[in-house]
Amino acid sequence: MGGKPDIIKAIVLIFAIGLVITGFTSIHASEDKEARAANLVGSVQVMGQPLNR
């Protein structure tokens, strides 16, 4: 019975580390999404302009 509290602490620690990794990943993904949206808007604006020859 002496080992169960250590196992529970390890499981809680692994869960907490997973939450931190998930948080950083979601923050990084949202920043990438905004950058891609800005690039897409810029390229659509360029494509929509007529060519001056």
C-alpha positions as a LaTeX table, in Angstrom:
\begin{tabular}{lrrr}
\hline
Residue & $x$ (\AA) & $y$ (\AA) & $z$ (\AA) \\
\hline
Met1 & 0.00 & 0.00 & 0.00 \\
Gly2 & 2.99 & 2.30 & 0.38 \\
Gly3 & 3.40 & 2.68 & $-3.39$ \\
Lys4 & $-0.10$ & 3.85 & $-4.31$ \\
Pro5 & 0.31 & 7.53 & $-3.30$ \\
Asp6 & 3.46 & 7.70 & $-5.45$ \\
Ile7 & 1.57 & 6.25 & $-8.43$ \\
Ile8 & $-1.28$ & 8.73 & $-7.94$ \\
Lys9 & 1.20 & 11.64 & $-7.75$ \\
Ala10 & 2.88 & 10.43 & $-10.95$ \\
Ile11 & $-0.46$ & 10.18 & $-12.77$ \\
Val12 & $-1.50$ & 13.67 & $-11.63$ \\
Leu13 & 1.90 & 15.07 & $-12.68$ \\
Ile14 & 1.64 & 13.47 & $-16.13$ \\
Phe15 & $-1.90$ & 14.85 & $-16.51$ \\
Ala16 & $-0.75$ & 18.36 & $-15.52$ \\
Ile17 & 2.16 & 18.23 & $-17.98$ \\
Gly18 & $-0.28$ & 17.14 & $-20.69$ \\
Leu19 & $-2.52$ & 20.10 & $-19.95$ \\
Val20 & 0.42 & 22.51 & $-20.18$ \\
Ile21 & 1.56 & 21.01 & $-23.49$ \\
Thr22 & $-1.99$ & 21.18 & $-24.86$ \\
Gly23 & $-2.27$ & 24.83 & $-23.81$ \\
Phe24 & 0.95 & 25.82 & $-25.53$ \\
Thr25 & $-0.02$ & 23.86 & $-28.64$ \\
Ser26 & $-3.42$ & 25.54 & $-28.88$ \\
Ile27 & $-1.88$ & 29.00 & $-28.43$ \\
His28 & 0.66 & 28.25 & $-31.15$ \\
Ala29 & $-2.04$ & 26.88 & $-33.47$ \\
Ser30 & $-4.25$ & 29.96 & $-33.03$ \\
Glu31 & $-1.32$ & 32.26 & $-33.86$ \\
Asp32 & $-0.60$ & 30.23 & $-37.01$ \\
Lys33 & $-4.25$ & 30.38 & $-38.02$ \\
Glu34 & $-4.30$ & 34.19 & $-37.76$ \\
Ala35 & $-1.10$ & 34.48 & $-39.81$ \\
Arg36 & $-2.48$ & 32.17 & $-42.51$ \\
Ala37 & $-5.73$ & 34.16 & $-42.63$ \\
Ala38 & $-3.80$ & 37.42 & $-43.07$ \\
Asn39 & $-1.71$ & 35.89 & $-45.86$ \\
Leu40 & $-4.81$ & 34.54 & $-47.57$ \\
Val41 & $-6.55$ & 37.94 & $-47.46$ \\
Gly42 & $-3.44$ & 39.61 & $-48.91$ \\
Ser43 & $-3.17$ & 37.13 & $-51.77$ \\
Val44 & $-6.88$ & 37.40 & $-52.59$ \\
Gln45 & $-6.59$ & 41.19 & $-52.74$ \\
Val46 & $-3.65$ & 40.93 & $-55.12$ \\
Met47 & $-5.46$ & 38.39 & $-57.31$ \\
Gly48 & $-8.56$ & 40.59 & $-57.45$ \\
Gln49 & $-6.70$ & 43.58 & $-58.91$ \\
Pro50 & $-6.63$ & 43.84 & $-62.71$ \\
Leu51 & $-3.29$ & 43.75 & $-64.46$ \\
Asn52 & $-2.07$ & 47.11 & $-65.77$ \\
Arg53 & $-0.24$ & 46.59 & $-69.01$ \\
\hline
\end{tabular}
